[in-house]
Amino acid sequence: IYFFNNFVIKFFSDPIINKNRVKRASMLNELVPNMIDSTVNFYKYKKAEGDLFAKSVNETTFKSFLEWTKNNLWKSKTSENFNKKCFDFYINKTDKRVNQYLEGKPDTSKIINGELIPSIEDILYKIDVEWLCKGIPVQFHGDFILDNVIETKNGFSLIDWRQDFANDLEVGDIYYDLAKLNHNLMVNHDIVDKKLYDSSPKNCHILCNSTLLRCKDLLHKFIVENGYDLKKVEVLSSIIWINMAPLHEYPFNKFLFNFGKYNLYKILENE
């Protein structure tokens, strides 16, 4: 990524990802910065003027952001075989990522935070797949975290949108956006960069920003008040941590896998 005074240029080694990001920019329209130009591996867009929301967020602006998103981003859509797309995105992708992380080695039960946690295979088996994959099709962002939001004078601008949802450029599951935001209010770049986490099974935890924890409470209230399933958001947040593990280096990858396993087991156990 390259920053200039009035514009930003992004590079992708994969031309398909680059092409789909450019297409999605036109679909998201005024919600994202204006696309200026693109080539096979690059695209150029107008720099959004404002503050990175991850740095400026407080409880008042977070409430406004949720309402802004509800009214402007998460517009209802229709999509054929949407449950199958959710299955591909949640179940098939998770299987691939777990195999990628384990590198062919079996996962076993282990003590995490003083509790015996089963193998990842046994935990994933407990998920009601039909329930999890019954998504709600909407216009989506796809990497819906505070670091991808600019707080502007007149509202908000979204950056670094995902290129697709199970190969669908237009429609995604609102639960994935909600889960990404929920994840980010606990596990975020600032905390990770400062290494304020412990990856050891004996004491697997992360130190959270108190403002973001209060925002997480507001998000959970928003989820319940708008008729969404909070448990599904929490299950998907744990799956996100597990899926992130093979994309990062030690010790953060170990933290993500243990933290995701522990939280997913606790959520499913409390049924």
PyMOL commands that set and color helices and strands:
alter all, ss='L'
color gray80, all
select helices_A, chain A and resi 15-31+53-56+59-72+82-102+120-125+129-132+146-148+174-184+189-193+201-203+210-225+230-247+252-269
alter helices_A, ss='H'
color red, helices_A
select strands_A, chain A and resi 2-3+7-11+35-38+42-46+51-52+110-112+115-117+137-138+149-152+155-158+172-173+197-198+205-206
alter strands_A, ss='S'
color yellow, strands_A
deselect
rebuild
show_as cartoon
